[in-house]
Amino acid sequence: MKNKKLFIVLGILVVVFALFMSNPFGSDSNKSTYTQLSGSEFTETYQSTPDAVLIDVRTPEEFNGGHIEGALNIDFQNQSFLSEIQKLDLNKPYFVYCRSGNRSGQAISIMQNAGITTIYELDGGISSQGDSLDLVTTSNAEFDYAIDSSDYVNGQELISGIEKSELSDVEKVGLIQMREEEKLARDVYARLGELWGTQIFSNIAKSEQTHTDAVKVLLDRYGITDPVMNNTAGVFTSTTMQELYDNLVDKGKTSLLDALIVGATVEDLDIKDLNILKAETIKEDILVTYNNLQRGSRNHLRAFVKNIEAKGGSYSPQFISESEYQSIISSEQEKGKQ
């Protein structure tokens, strides 16, 4: 494990050197403002700075154990660190911290070479400023979503004993759409879980994996070409799905509350689309699959809304009717297959 971490850090330093050599002395248009602040000054300045982004560069385990509320977790020791930094808006001000100031200092060097111009660092990290900081943990920042076993949809079991029938073009298009839409949910939640270190996203992402797999069972059954030619997270055949994924993840990076609202929005859309697709078929195998996917989406929506409200936020349905939304969130988690 130590050798792996050393390899990652060495790789990062090599890239930093390459970035430096490509622009060793910088330019007047890319001058960076760097400021070190103490604990209370750091948080107060962050809260009063428009469009500020707070970044915790420690590991997810450290982050979950106690972090400054509102922080985005980008693990300096993770091999994806460089690519995540390259996705940041260069024009926003960034507030960066770690445990002792070692990793944040190295991270800031990378950010400066990437072109970020306004950076504040927590002097000495949270270990030396802990008394002046109010830290939150993952456990008290969210309500975990307890997955019922029926949330894991087994597509083969659902359609066992149901005879095949001829599908219309509309039904085929619907299955193709839902295959990518369930993958979209899985990928968005997995990404937001990595960023925020919150269990609700990783738990629901596991459920969504079984949902997209259940739709693939139907695609295989009817000889329909699978649109998921590349199962890599965040990669889609449909340009519409690709753009939606990119937009949702970008919005979810803003704050944990925004990330939870993204989750509710995805489930809201999923329920609406399944309502439409269910009205377009009478095929028993498709309906039983759609019904179970929709039950899972209702459970997920309840969980996201509960967490949104716990953080002082609110959610208004964007796709389903207000009456359907209220009926869902006012009822208990659904268990058992449909």
NORLINWO-V608080 format. One line per field, one symbol per residue. phi: phi as a letter, one per 40 degrees, with the letter a starting at -180 (. if undefined). A space follows every 50 residues. Layout:
BEGIN
phi = ???
END
This chain:
BEGIN
phi = .ccccccccccccccdccccccacbgaccbcbcbbcbcdccccccdcccc gcbbbbcccdccdcciacdgcccbccccccdccccccccccccbbbaacb hcccccccdccccchcbbbbbccggcccbdcbbccbbdcccaccccccdc cccbdcccbdgcccacbcccccccccccdccccdcdcccccccccbgbcd ccccccccdcccccccdccccbgccccccbccdgbbccccccccddcccc ccccaccccccddccccdccccccdcccccabcccccccccccccccccc cdcccdcccccgcabbccbcccccccccccbcdcbgcb
END
